[in-house]
Amino acid sequence: MKELEEFGIVGSLKDELAQLNTQTRMVLKRYRSGDVLQGEALRASIPRITDLITRCYKQKLFQYSLLLIDLLQEVGGALRLNRIEAYALSLRGFIQHILGLFYEAIDNYRKAVIIYNQENYTPGISSVLQRMGETYLALLRYEEALSCFERVLQIEPNNLQCCLGKASALELLGRDAEAIEFFRCALAIDPNNREARQGLAGLGVDV
């Protein structure tokens, strides 16, 4: 596939990606045409797709990761696996954040949270809200970032990254006393955390 060469994918990985894309889309077509026996083959494709997404991500082949994420979402939608659809949306948001597409990332995170809420799937909600908070920080929208981190901490009080995220948002909002409290909370979870120590030092607090 020419597009794979353009993304720098060569050799066996290129062949694997091309084969998986062709096979999965063929199975999708048959399934949508009423061949319900193809459902198991579609389910079996999910771990293969997620594995390749990870491998492309590690090689910084982000654009092709996005194409695979589209395929994953199509499979999840065809099988009516709402959590898979939400997972694909959250992955797309994560890659878009890396690419600096912050508003697009927020849009996909919001869609993922809606689905996870409908599924009452708390781990998914927490994960997406944490990433959404980090994207809001990148957009300098500190109040929204703070809200995301607070929602996660209501579910997971010992979430280190959200303690740090909340502390950073509070500091950027000029609420230093509260920022100090949450940098200290982060240190209580991880006494050697460099970010928390640097945060406190920046606020004039001895550690």
C-alpha positions in Angstrom: 0.0 0.0 0.0 1.5 3.3 -1.2 0.1 5.2 1.8 2.0 3.0 4.2 5.2 3.8 2.5 4.4 7.5 2.8 4.1 7.0 6.6 7.5 5.2 6.6 6.1 1.8 7.3 8.2 -0.9 5.6 8.7 -4.6 5.6 6.7 -7.0 7.6 4.8 -4.3 9.5 3.7 -2.8 6.3 2.5 -6.2 5.1 0.7 -6.9 8.4 -1.1 -3.5 8.3 -2.2 -3.9 4.7 -3.4 -7.5 5.3 -5.3 -6.6 8.5 -7.0 -3.6 6.9 -8.1 -5.6 3.8 -9.3 -8.6 5.8 -11.2 -6.6 8.4 -12.9 -4.4 5.9 -13.9 -7.5 3.9 -15.4 -9.1 7.0 -17.1 -5.8 7.9 -18.8 -5.7 4.5 -20.0 -9.3 4.9 -21.3 -8.7 8.4 -23.2 -5.6 7.4 -24.7 -7.5 4.5 -26.3 -9.9 7.0 -23.7 -12.6 7.5 -23.8 -12.7 11.3 -21.3 -15.6 11.4 -18.7 -13.0 10.6 -19.2 -11.5 14.1 -16.6 -13.7 15.7 -14.0 -12.8 13.1 -14.7 -9.1 13.8 -14.3 -9.7 17.5 -11.0 -11.5 16.9 -9.8 -8.5 14.9 -10.1 -6.1 17.9 -6.9 -7.1 19.8 -4.9 -7.2 16.5 -6.0 -3.7 15.7 -5.2 -2.3 19.1 -1.8 -4.0 19.1 -1.0 -2.4 15.7 -2.2 1.0 17.0 0.3 0.7 19.9 3.1 -0.4 17.6 2.5 2.5 15.3 2.3 4.9 18.2 5.6 3.7 19.6 7.2 4.3 16.1 5.5 7.8 16.1 3.5 6.9 13.1 0.6 8.9 14.4 -1.3 9.5 11.2 -1.5 5.7 10.6 -2.5 5.2 14.2 -5.5 7.4 13.4 -6.5 5.3 10.4 -6.4 2.2 12.5 -8.4 3.9 15.2 -11.1 4.6 12.6 -11.1 0.9 11.7 -11.4 0.0 15.4 -14.4 2.4 15.8 -16.1 0.9 12.8 -15.7 -2.6 14.2 -17.0 -1.5 17.6 -20.0 0.3 15.9 -20.8 -2.7 13.7 -20.8 -5.1 16.7 -22.6 -2.5 18.9 -19.7 -2.7 21.4 -20.1 0.7 23.0 -17.0 0.5 25.1 -14.9 -0.2 22.1 -16.3 2.8 20.3 -15.6 5.0 23.4 -12.1 3.5 23.6 -11.5 4.4 20.0 -12.7 7.9 20.6 -10.4 8.3 23.6 -7.5 7.0 21.6 -8.2 9.4 18.8 -8.3 12.2 21.2 -5.0 11.1 22.7 -3.2 11.0 19.3 -4.8 14.4 18.3 -3.4 15.9 21.6 0.1 14.7 20.6 -0.4 16.3 17.2 -1.5 19.6 18.7 -5.1 19.2 17.6 -6.4 20.1 21.0 -10.0 21.2 20.0 -10.5 18.0 18.0 -9.1 16.0 21.0 -11.6 17.6 23.3 -14.5 16.8 21.0 -13.6 13.1 20.9 -13.0 13.0 24.6 -16.5 14.5 25.2 -18.1 11.8 22.9 -16.2 9.1 24.8 -17.3 10.3 28.2 -20.9 10.4 27.0 -20.7 6.7 26.0 -18.9 5.6 29.1 -21.5 7.4 31.2 -24.2 5.5 29.4 -22.3 2.3 30.1 -21.7 3.3 33.7 -18.1 2.4 33.1 -16.1 4.3 35.8 -12.5 3.4 34.7 -13.2 4.7 31.2 -14.7 7.9 32.5 -11.7 8.5 34.8 -9.2 7.8 32.1 -10.8 10.1 29.6 -11.4 13.0 32.0 -7.8 12.9 33.0 -6.7 13.2 29.4 -9.3 15.9 28.8 -7.9 17.9 31.8 -4.4 17.7 30.3 -5.7 19.0 27.0 -7.5 21.8 28.6 -4.3 22.8 30.4 -2.6 22.9 27.0 -5.4 25.2 25.8 -4.8 27.4 28.8 -8.4 26.8 29.9 -7.6 26.2 33.5 -11.1 26.2 35.0 -12.2 23.4 32.7 -9.0 21.5 33.4 -9.6 21.9 37.1 -13.1 20.6 36.8 -11.9 17.5 34.9 -9.2 16.7 37.5 -11.7 17.2 40.4 -14.2 14.8 38.8 -11.5 12.1 38.6 -10.4 12.7 42.2 -13.9 12.2 43.4 -13.7 8.7 41.9 -10.0 8.0 42.5 -8.7 10.1 45.4 -5.2 8.7 45.0 -4.8 9.4 41.3 -1.3 10.9 41.2 -1.5 12.5 37.8 -4.8 14.2 38.7 -3.4 15.5 42.0 -0.5 17.1 40.0 -2.9 18.3 37.3 -5.2 19.9 39.8 -2.2 21.5 41.6 -0.9 23.0 38.3 -4.4 24.3 37.4 -4.8 25.9 40.8 -1.4 27.5 40.6 -2.1 28.9 37.1 -5.4 30.3 38.5 -3.4 32.1 41.2 -4.8 29.9 44.0 -1.4 29.1 45.5 -2.5 27.9 48.9 -4.8 25.2 47.3 -2.0 24.4 44.8 0.4 23.7 47.7 -2.2 21.4 49.3 -2.4 19.3 46.2 1.3 19.2 45.4 1.6 17.9 49.0 -1.2 15.3 48.3 0.9 14.2 45.3 3.9 13.8 47.5 1.9 11.8 50.0 1.2 9.3 47.1 4.7 9.4 45.7 7.3 10.9 48.1 9.9 11.1 45.4 7.8 12.7 42.8 9.9 15.4 41.0 7.1 17.4 39.6 5.4 17.8 43.0 8.7 18.8 44.6 9.5 21.3 41.9 5.9 22.7 42.2 6.3 23.3 45.9 9.7 24.8 45.5 8.3 27.1 42.8 5.7 28.3 45.4 8.4 28.9 48.0 7.7 25.8 50.1 10.5 23.8 51.5 10.2 20.0 51.0 
